[in-house]
Amino acid sequence: MARTVIDLDEATVAEVMEIFGTTVKAQAVRAALEDVVKRRRRQVGIDMLKSGELLIEDQKAGTETDTA
């Protein structure tokens, strides 16, 4: 894990700590970053389902749809 020094807004960090139930700033930042990545991945999946690029049946079978 890389160590990075950044300036953070204290009020925002406190809110993030409350949201994720953490008592350490580093834990809060990691939790927030992980949450952002998970939300983005979910949204990409939803967008793929909406566009027809990904079919639920393909995921159940463990296969990938070839859209080419």
C-alpha positions in Angstrom: 0.0 0.0 0.0 1.3 3.4 -1.0 1.6 6.2 1.5 0.3 9.6 0.2 0.1 13.0 1.9 -2.9 15.0 1.0 -4.9 17.9 2.3 -8.5 17.0 3.3 -11.4 19.0 4.5 -11.8 18.1 8.2 -15.6 18.4 8.1 -15.9 16.1 5.1 -13.5 13.6 6.7 -15.6 13.7 9.9 -18.7 13.0 7.9 -17.1 10.2 6.0 -15.9 8.7 9.3 -19.5 8.8 10.6 -21.0 7.3 7.4 -18.6 4.4 7.4 -18.3 4.0 11.2 -14.6 4.4 11.3 -12.5 6.0 14.0 -9.3 6.5 11.9 -9.0 8.9 9.0 -7.1 6.5 6.9 -9.8 3.9 7.3 -12.4 6.4 6.3 -10.5 7.5 3.2 -10.0 3.9 2.1 -13.6 3.1 2.7 -14.8 6.1 0.7 -12.4 5.2 -2.2 -13.6 1.6 -2.2 -17.2 2.8 -2.2 -16.6 5.1 -5.2 -15.0 2.2 -7.2 -17.9 -0.2 -6.3 -20.5 2.4 -7.3 -18.8 3.0 -10.6 -18.5 -0.7 -11.4 -22.2 -1.2 -10.6 -23.1 1.7 -12.8 -21.1 0.4 -15.7 -22.8 -3.0 -15.3 -26.2 -1.3 -15.2 -25.4 0.7 -18.3 -24.2 -2.5 -20.1 -27.5 -4.2 -19.2 -29.5 -1.2 -20.4 -27.6 -1.1 -23.7 -28.0 -4.8 -24.3 -24.2 -5.2 -24.3 -24.5 -7.6 -21.3 -27.3 -10.1 -20.8 -28.2 -11.5 -17.4 -28.4 -15.0 -19.0 -24.7 -14.7 -20.0 -23.8 -14.0 -16.4 -25.8 -16.9 -15.1 -24.0 -19.2 -17.5 -20.6 -17.7 -16.8 -20.1 -16.6 -20.4 -19.5 -13.3 -22.1 -21.6 -12.0 -24.9 -19.7 -11.2 -28.1 -21.1 -7.9 -29.4 -18.9 -7.7 -32.4 
